[in-house]
Amino acid sequence: MDGHEPVTGVSSGPTPSAATRFRFSVGAVFVLPALALYLGFTILPLVAVFTFSAFHWQGLRLAGFDALANYLRLLAPSMLRQEIARAFFNNCIFFLGTVVLQNSLALGLALLLHTQRRWRAFFRTVIAVPFLVNPLVVGYVWTLLLSPTFGPIAAGLEAVGAGAAIRPWLGDPDWVRPLVILINAWQWTGFPTLVFGAALAAIPEEIFQAALLERASRLQVLRAITLPLMMPTLGAMVVITFVSCFNAFNLQYAVGGVNGAPAGANDVLGLVFYRVAFGGDLNAIGASSALATGTFVFTFAATILLRHMLARLEERVT
């Protein structure tokens, strides 16, 4: 015995369990407010819509359990089914046009800004401004700009002697679909441009320098290096575009009103839901909830399938 007894019962610091509890408490302080908002404004309304769709309503009063009857009414031969089919077709056209035009423009702008460092911050700010504006406001502004009677575009055509080209563009079923896609691309191109720019900045510069030493052309570098390395970002942007296009409402409402004018060429599922929910039917809650649920289920399933297809394409390319 050397006369020194080991000291027991004295801790030199917090125990692992105490440290874990402390970290969990700190994390909960930051996570719980966002989680409460997510539950209150996303999950609970979603559950409520699923529940409402299974009941028959008389105004705001429950009239009995309906199971799938509300869904079967949407699929039964009727004017509403024709409207749903037309709106679904328009949503698909809107998505295809947007995903090609918007993302192609965004990729081109991102590549241009990546190589041209001068004024880069200024142009990134400029292209980001439109998507900060509400689509409803954008739709109303473009309706005024494209007016054939007092719009500045018509006035400009008249001034250069091209008055014969003036027409009610947004009142023509053949013109309104491509114009709405163009307006939507004008507003939202800035967002994927910034995302693609960040993806380009994450690619090591040494890879491009090695390709240039091998005397690869810019097109070869784009096809063999840039695009394959950006495939995860491109795929994510395609999925985001798909979801946003099938949630479209504001722009179409501003341009064509609640009926998707002209002649339903601007109609989308969001407008059909609005008409069903506020059209005066006693069972509006049940029918509109069934339509919303069906739209959600389709969008969710199609998103999973699209993401799987893009993942397989990414594996082939890389």
C-alpha positions as a Markdown table, in Angstrom:
| # | Residue | x | y | z |
|---|---|---|---|---|
| 1 | Met | 0.0 | 0.0 | 0.0 |
| 2 | Asp | 1.5 | 3.4 | -0.9 |
| 3 | Gly | -1.0 | 5.3 | 1.2 |
| 4 | His | -2.9 | 6.8 | -1.8 |
| 5 | Glu | -6.5 | 5.6 | -2.0 |
| 6 | Pro | -8.2 | 5.8 | -5.4 |
| 7 | Val | -10.7 | 8.6 | -5.5 |
| 8 | Thr | -14.2 | 7.3 | -6.3 |
| 9 | Gly | -17.5 | 9.0 | -6.9 |
| 10 | Val | -15.9 | 12.1 | -8.6 |
| 11 | Ser | -16.8 | 12.7 | -12.2 |
| 12 | Ser | -14.3 | 14.5 | -14.5 |
| 13 | Gly | -17.1 | 15.6 | -16.9 |
| 14 | Pro | -20.5 | 14.7 | -18.1 |
| 15 | Thr | -21.3 | 11.1 | -18.6 |
| 16 | Pro | -22.0 | 9.9 | -22.2 |
| 17 | Ser | -25.7 | 9.6 | -21.4 |
| 18 | Ala | -25.8 | 13.1 | -20.0 |
| 19 | Ala | -24.0 | 14.5 | -23.1 |
| 20 | Thr | -26.4 | 12.6 | -25.4 |
| 21 | Arg | -29.4 | 14.0 | -23.5 |
| 22 | Phe | -27.9 | 17.5 | -23.8 |
| 23 | Arg | -27.4 | 17.2 | -27.5 |
| 24 | Phe | -30.9 | 15.8 | -28.0 |
| 25 | Ser | -32.4 | 18.7 | -26.0 |
| 26 | Val | -30.5 | 21.3 | -28.0 |
| 27 | Gly | -31.5 | 19.6 | -31.3 |
| 28 | Ala | -35.2 | 19.4 | -30.1 |
| 29 | Val | -35.2 | 23.2 | -29.4 |
| 30 | Phe | -34.4 | 23.8 | -33.1 |
| 31 | Val | -36.4 | 21.0 | -34.7 |
| 32 | Leu | -39.7 | 21.1 | -32.7 |
| 33 | Pro | -40.9 | 24.5 | -34.0 |
| 34 | Ala | -40.4 | 23.4 | -37.6 |
| 35 | Leu | -41.9 | 20.0 | -36.9 |
| 36 | Ala | -45.0 | 21.6 | -35.3 |
| 37 | Leu | -45.5 | 23.8 | -38.3 |
| 38 | Tyr | -45.0 | 20.8 | -40.7 |
| 39 | Leu | -47.5 | 18.7 | -38.8 |
| 40 | Gly | -50.0 | 21.5 | -38.4 |
| 41 | Phe | -49.9 | 22.8 | -42.0 |
| 42 | Thr | -49.0 | 19.7 | -44.0 |
| 43 | Ile | -49.7 | 16.4 | -42.3 |
| 44 | Leu | -52.9 | 17.2 | -40.4 |
| 45 | Pro | -54.6 | 18.8 | -43.4 |
| 46 | Leu | -53.5 | 15.8 | -45.6 |
| 47 | Val | -55.0 | 13.4 | -43.1 |
| 48 | Ala | -58.2 | 15.5 | -42.9 |
| 49 | Val | -58.6 | 15.5 | -46.7 |
| 50 | Phe | -58.2 | 11.7 | -46.8 |
| 51 | Thr | -60.8 | 11.4 | -44.1 |
| 52 | Phe | -63.3 | 13.9 | -45.7 |
| 53 | Ser | -63.1 | 12.0 | -49.0 |
| 54 | Ala | -64.6 | 8.9 | -47.4 |
| 55 | Phe | -67.8 | 10.6 | -46.2 |
| 56 | His | -70.9 | 12.1 | -47.8 |
| 57 | Trp | -71.5 | 15.7 | -46.9 |
| 58 | Gln | -74.6 | 17.9 | -46.9 |
| 59 | Gly | -72.9 | 21.3 | -46.8 |
| 60 | Leu | -70.8 | 21.3 | -43.7 |
| 61 | Arg | -72.8 | 18.4 | -42.1 |
| 62 | Leu | -71.7 | 14.8 | -42.2 |
| 63 | Ala | -74.4 | 12.7 | -43.9 |
| 64 | Gly | -72.8 | 9.2 | -43.6 |
| 65 | Phe | -69.8 | 7.1 | -44.5 |
| 66 | Asp | -69.3 | 6.8 | -48.3 |
| 67 | Ala | -66.1 | 4.7 | -48.6 |
| 68 | Leu | -65.1 | 5.0 | -52.2 |
| 69 | Ala | -68.3 | 6.5 | -53.5 |
| 70 | Asn | -66.8 | 9.9 | -54.0 |
| 71 | Tyr | -64.0 | 8.5 | -56.1 |
| 72 | Leu | -66.4 | 6.5 | -58.2 |
| 73 | Arg | -68.5 | 9.6 | -58.9 |
| 74 | Leu | -65.4 | 11.3 | -60.2 |
| 75 | Leu | -64.8 | 8.4 | -62.6 |
| 76 | Ala | -68.4 | 8.0 | -63.7 |
| 77 | Pro | -69.3 | 9.3 | -67.2 |
| 78 | Ser | -70.2 | 13.0 | -66.7 |
| 79 | Met | -69.2 | 16.5 | -67.5 |
| 80 | Leu | -66.9 | 16.5 | -64.5 |
| 81 | Arg | -64.9 | 13.5 | -65.7 |
| 82 | Gln | -64.4 | 15.2 | -69.1 |
| 83 | Glu | -63.2 | 18.3 | -67.3 |
| 84 | Ile | -60.8 | 16.2 | -65.2 |
| 85 | Ala | -59.4 | 14.4 | -68.3 |
| 86 | Arg | -58.9 | 17.7 | -70.1 |
| 87 | Ala | -57.2 | 19.3 | -67.1 |
| 88 | Phe | -55.0 | 16.3 | -66.7 |
| 89 | Phe | -53.9 | 16.5 | -70.3 |
| 90 | Asn | -53.2 | 20.2 | -69.9 |
| 91 | Asn | -51.1 | 19.5 | -66.8 |
| 92 | Cys | -49.1 | 17.0 | -68.8 |
| 93 | Ile | -48.5 | 19.4 | -71.6 |
| 94 | Phe | -47.6 | 22.1 | -69.1 |
| 95 | Phe | -45.0 | 19.8 | -67.5 |
| 96 | Leu | -43.4 | 18.6 | -70.7 |
| 97 | Gly | -43.1 | 22.1 | -72.1 |
| 98 | Thr | -41.8 | 23.5 | -68.8 |
| 99 | Val | -39.3 | 20.8 | -68.1 |
| 100 | Val | -37.7 | 21.1 | -71.6 |
| 101 | Leu | -37.8 | 24.9 | -72.0 |
| 102 | Gln | -37.2 | 26.0 | -68.4 |
| 103 | Asn | -34.4 | 23.6 | -67.5 |
| 104 | Ser | -32.7 | 24.0 | -70.9 |
| 105 | Leu | -32.6 | 27.8 | -70.5 |
| 106 | Ala | -31.5 | 27.4 | -66.9 |
| 107 | Leu | -28.6 | 25.0 | -67.8 |
| 108 | Gly | -27.5 | 27.3 | -70.6 |
| 109 | Leu | -27.5 | 30.4 | -68.3 |
| 110 | Ala | -25.7 | 28.5 | -65.6 |
| 111 | Leu | -22.9 | 27.4 | -68.0 |
| 112 | Leu | -22.6 | 31.0 | -69.3 |
| 113 | Leu | -22.4 | 32.5 | -65.8 |
| 114 | His | -19.9 | 29.8 | -64.7 |
| 115 | Thr | -17.5 | 30.7 | -67.5 |
| 116 | Gln | -18.1 | 34.5 | -67.3 |
| 117 | Arg | -17.1 | 35.5 | -63.9 |
| 118 | Arg | -17.5 | 39.3 | -64.5 |
| 119 | Trp | -20.9 | 40.6 | -63.3 |
| 120 | Arg | -21.9 | 37.1 | -62.2 |
| 121 | Ala | -23.4 | 38.2 | -58.9 |
| 122 | Phe | -25.4 | 40.9 | -60.6 |
| 123 | Phe | -26.9 | 38.6 | -63.2 |
| 124 | Arg | -27.7 | 36.0 | -60.6 |
| 125 | Thr | -29.6 | 38.6 | -58.7 |
| 126 | Val | -31.5 | 39.8 | -61.8 |
| 127 | Ile | -32.6 | 36.3 | -62.9 |
| 128 | Ala | -33.7 | 35.5 | -59.3 |
| 129 | Val | -36.1 | 38.5 | -59.0 |
| 130 | Pro | -39.0 | 37.0 | -61.1 |
| 131 | Phe | -39.5 | 33.9 | -59.0 |
| 132 | Leu | -39.8 | 36.0 | -55.9 |
| 133 | Val | -43.0 | 37.4 | -57.2 |
| 134 | Asn | -46.3 | 35.7 | -56.7 |
| 135 | Pro | -47.4 | 33.8 | -59.9 |
| 136 | Leu | -50.8 | 35.4 | -59.6 |
| 137 | Val | -49.3 | 38.8 | -60.0 |
| 138 | Val | -47.0 | 37.6 | -62.8 |
| 139 | Gly | -50.1 | 36.2 | -64.6 |
| 140 | Tyr | -52.0 | 39.5 | -64.3 |
| 141 | Val | -49.0 | 41.5 | -65.5 |
| 142 | Trp | -48.5 | 39.4 | -68.6 |
| 143 | Thr | -52.2 | 39.5 | -69.3 |
| 144 | Leu | -51.8 | 43.3 | -69.5 |
| 145 | Leu | -48.6 | 43.1 | -71.5 |
| 146 | Leu | -50.2 | 40.7 | -74.1 |
| 147 | Ser | -53.4 | 42.7 | -74.4 |
| 148 | Pro | -54.2 | 43.2 | -78.2 |
| 149 | Thr | -55.8 | 46.6 | -77.5 |
| 150 | Phe | -53.6 | 48.5 | -75.1 |
| 151 | Gly | -50.7 | 46.2 | -74.3 |
| 152 | Pro | -47.1 | 47.4 | -75.0 |
| 153 | Ile | -46.3 | 44.3 | -77.1 |
| 154 | Ala | -49.2 | 45.0 | -79.5 |
| 155 | Ala | -48.2 | 48.7 | -79.6 |
| 156 | Gly | -44.6 | 47.8 | -80.5 |
| 157 | Leu | -45.8 | 45.5 | -83.3 |
| 158 | Glu | -48.0 | 48.3 | -84.6 |
| 159 | Ala | -45.1 | 50.8 | -84.4 |
| 160 | Val | -42.9 | 48.6 | -86.6 |
| 161 | Gly | -45.6 | 47.9 | -89.2 |
| 162 | Ala | -46.4 | 44.4 | -88.0 |
| 163 | Gly | -49.9 | 45.1 | -86.9 |
| 164 | Ala | -51.2 | 42.1 | -88.8 |
| 165 | Ala | -49.5 | 39.8 | -86.3 |
| 166 | Ile | -51.6 | 41.3 | -83.4 |
| 167 | Arg | -54.2 | 38.9 | -82.1 |
| 168 | Pro | -55.9 | 38.1 | -78.8 |
| 169 | Trp | -53.0 | 35.7 | -77.9 |
| 170 | Leu | -54.4 | 34.7 | -74.5 |
| 171 | Gly | -57.9 | 34.3 | -76.0 |
| 172 | Asp | -56.8 | 31.8 | -78.6 |
| 173 | Pro | -56.7 | 28.1 | -77.6 |
| 174 | Asp | -53.8 | 27.4 | -80.0 |
| 175 | Trp | -51.7 | 30.2 | -78.4 |
| 176 | Val | -52.5 | 30.1 | -74.7 |
| 177 | Arg | -50.8 | 26.8 | -73.9 |
| 178 | Pro | -47.3 | 27.7 | -75.3 |
| 179 | Leu | -47.6 | 31.3 | -73.9 |
| 180 | Val | -48.4 | 30.1 | -70.4 |
| 181 | Ile | -45.4 | 27.8 | -70.6 |
| 182 | Leu | -43.2 | 30.7 | -71.7 |
| 183 | Ile | -44.6 | 32.9 | -68.9 |
| 184 | Asn | -43.9 | 30.2 | -66.4 |
| 185 | Ala | -40.4 | 29.7 | -67.7 |
| 186 | Trp | -39.7 | 33.4 | -67.6 |
| 187 | Gln | -40.7 | 33.5 | -64.0 |
| 188 | Trp | -39.0 | 30.3 | -62.7 |
| 189 | Thr | -35.9 | 29.9 | -64.9 |
| 190 | Gly | -33.8 | 31.7 | -62.3 |
| 191 | Phe | -34.3 | 29.1 | -59.6 |
| 192 | Pro | -32.9 | 26.1 | -61.6 |
| 193 | Thr | -30.2 | 28.4 | -62.9 |
| 194 | Leu | -28.9 | 29.0 | -59.3 |
| 195 | Val | -29.2 | 25.3 | -58.5 |
| 196 | Phe | -27.3 | 24.3 | -61.6 |
| 197 | Gly | -24.7 | 27.0 | -60.9 |
| 198 | Ala | -24.1 | 25.5 | -57.5 |
| 199 | Ala | -23.7 | 22.1 | -59.0 |
| 200 | Leu | -21.2 | 23.4 | -61.5 |
| 201 | Ala | -19.2 | 25.1 | -58.8 |
| 202 | Ala | -19.0 | 21.8 | -56.9 |
| 203 | Ile | -17.2 | 20.0 | -59.8 |
| 204 | Pro | -13.4 | 20.1 | -59.3 |
| 205 | Glu | -11.8 | 22.5 | -61.7 |
| 206 | Glu | -8.9 | 20.0 | -62.2 |
| 207 | Ile | -11.3 | 17.8 | -64.2 |
| 208 | Phe | -11.9 | 20.5 | -66.8 |
| 209 | Gln | -8.3 | 21.4 | -66.9 |
| 210 | Ala | -7.3 | 17.8 | -67.6 |
| 211 | Ala | -9.9 | 17.6 | -70.4 |
| 212 | Leu | -8.5 | 20.7 | -72.0 |
| 213 | Leu | -5.0 | 19.3 | -71.8 |
| 214 | Glu | -6.4 | 16.3 | -73.8 |
| 215 | Arg | -7.6 | 18.9 | -76.3 |
| 216 | Ala | -11.2 | 18.0 | -75.8 |
| 217 | Ser | -13.7 | 20.5 | -77.3 |
| 218 | Arg | -16.2 | 22.3 | -75.2 |
| 219 | Leu | -19.0 | 20.1 | -76.6 |
| 220 | Gln | -17.1 | 17.0 | -75.6 |
| 221 | Val | -16.5 | 18.3 | -72.1 |
| 222 | Leu | -20.2 | 19.2 | -71.8 |
| 223 | Arg | -21.3 | 15.7 | -73.0 |
| 224 | Ala | -18.7 | 13.6 | -71.3 |
| 225 | Ile | -18.0 | 15.4 | -68.0 |
| 226 | Thr | -20.4 | 18.2 | -67.1 |
| 227 | Leu | -23.7 | 16.6 | -67.8 |
| 228 | Pro | -22.9 | 13.2 | -66.3 |
| 229 | Leu | -21.6 | 14.8 | -63.1 |
| 230 | Met | -24.7 | 17.0 | -62.9 |
| 231 | Met | -27.2 | 14.2 | -63.5 |
| 232 | Pro | -28.3 | 14.0 | -59.8 |
| 233 | Thr | -29.0 | 17.7 | -59.8 |
| 234 | Leu | -30.8 | 17.5 | -63.2 |
| 235 | Gly | -32.9 | 14.6 | -62.0 |
| 236 | Ala | -33.9 | 16.4 | -58.8 |
| 237 | Met | -34.9 | 19.5 | -60.8 |
| 238 | Val | -37.1 | 17.4 | -63.2 |
| 239 | Val | -38.9 | 15.9 | -60.1 |
| 240 | Ile | -39.4 | 19.4 | -58.6 |
| 241 | Thr | -40.7 | 20.7 | -62.0 |
| 242 | Phe | -43.1 | 17.7 | -62.2 |
| 243 | Val | -44.6 | 18.3 | -58.7 |
| 244 | Ser | -44.9 | 22.1 | -59.2 |
| 245 | Cys | -46.6 | 21.7 | -62.6 |
| 246 | Phe | -49.2 | 19.3 | -61.2 |
| 247 | Asn | -49.8 | 21.8 | -58.4 |
| 248 | Ala | -50.3 | 24.6 | -60.9 |
| 249 | Phe | -53.1 | 27.0 | -60.1 |
| 250 | Asn | -52.2 | 30.7 | -59.7 |
| 251 | Leu | -50.8 | 31.4 | -63.2 |
| 252 | Gln | -53.6 | 29.6 | -65.0 |
| 253 | Tyr | -56.2 | 31.3 | -62.8 |
| 254 | Ala | -54.7 | 34.8 | -63.5 |
| 255 | Val | -54.5 | 34.2 | -67.3 |
| 256 | Gly | -57.8 | 32.3 | -68.0 |
| 257 | Gly | -60.0 | 32.6 | -64.9 |
| 258 | Val | -61.6 | 29.8 | -62.9 |
| 259 | Asn | -62.9 | 28.0 | -66.0 |
| 260 | Gly | -59.4 | 27.8 | -67.6 |
| 261 | Ala | -60.4 | 29.9 | -70.6 |
| 262 | Pro | -60.2 | 30.0 | -73.5 |
| 263 | Ala | -62.4 | 26.9 | -74.2 |
| 264 | Gly | -60.7 | 25.0 | -71.4 |
| 265 | Ala | -57.3 | 25.1 | -73.1 |
| 266 | Asn | -55.8 | 26.6 | -69.9 |
| 267 | Asp | -57.6 | 24.3 | -67.5 |
| 268 | Val | -55.6 | 22.4 | -64.9 |
| 269 | Leu | -56.5 | 20.0 | -62.0 |
| 270 | Gly | -56.1 | 22.8 | -59.5 |
| 271 | Leu | -58.8 | 24.8 | -61.3 |
| 272 | Val | -61.1 | 21.8 | -61.4 |
| 273 | Phe | -60.7 | 21.3 | -57.7 |
| 274 | Tyr | -61.5 | 24.9 | -57.1 |
| 275 | Arg | -64.7 | 24.7 | -59.1 |
| 276 | Val | -65.8 | 21.5 | -57.4 |
| 277 | Ala | -65.0 | 22.8 | -53.9 |
| 278 | Phe | -66.8 | 26.1 | -54.4 |
| 279 | Gly | -69.4 | 25.3 | -57.1 |
| 280 | Gly | -72.4 | 25.0 | -54.8 |
| 281 | Asp | -72.8 | 21.2 | -54.7 |
| 282 | Leu | -74.0 | 20.0 | -51.3 |
| 283 | Asn | -71.4 | 17.2 | -51.3 |
| 284 | Ala | -68.6 | 19.6 | -52.4 |
| 285 | Ile | -66.4 | 18.7 | -49.4 |
| 286 | Gly | -66.5 | 15.0 | -50.2 |
| 287 | Ala | -66.1 | 15.4 | -54.0 |
| 288 | Ser | -63.3 | 18.0 | -53.8 |
| 289 | Ser | -61.4 | 16.0 | -51.1 |
| 290 | Ala | -61.6 | 12.9 | -53.3 |
| 291 | Leu | -60.2 | 14.8 | -56.2 |
| 292 | Ala | -57.4 | 16.3 | -54.1 |
| 293 | Thr | -56.6 | 12.9 | -52.7 |
| 294 | Gly | -56.5 | 11.3 | -56.2 |
| 295 | Thr | -54.3 | 14.1 | -57.4 |
| 296 | Phe | -51.9 | 13.6 | -54.5 |
| 297 | Val | -51.8 | 9.8 | -54.9 |
| 298 | Phe | -51.0 | 10.1 | -58.6 |
| 299 | Thr | -48.4 | 12.8 | -58.1 |
| 300 | Phe | -46.7 | 10.9 | -55.3 |
| 301 | Ala | -46.7 | 7.6 | -57.2 |
| 302 | Ala | -45.5 | 9.3 | -60.4 |
| 303 | Thr | -42.8 | 11.1 | -58.5 |
| 304 | Ile | -41.4 | 7.8 | -57.1 |
| 305 | Leu | -41.5 | 6.2 | -60.6 |
| 306 | Leu | -39.9 | 9.2 | -62.2 |
| 307 | Arg | -37.2 | 9.3 | -59.6 |
| 308 | His | -36.5 | 5.6 | -60.1 |
| 309 | Met | -36.3 | 6.1 | -63.9 |
| 310 | Leu | -33.9 | 9.0 | -63.5 |
| 311 | Ala | -31.7 | 7.0 | -61.0 |
| 312 | Arg | -31.4 | 4.2 | -63.6 |
| 313 | Leu | -30.5 | 6.7 | -66.3 |
| 314 | Glu | -27.9 | 8.3 | -64.0 |
| 315 | Glu | -26.3 | 4.9 | -63.4 |
| 316 | Arg | -26.1 | 4.3 | -67.2 |
| 317 | Val | -24.6 | 7.8 | -67.9 |
| 318 | Thr | -22.1 | 7.7 | -65.1 |
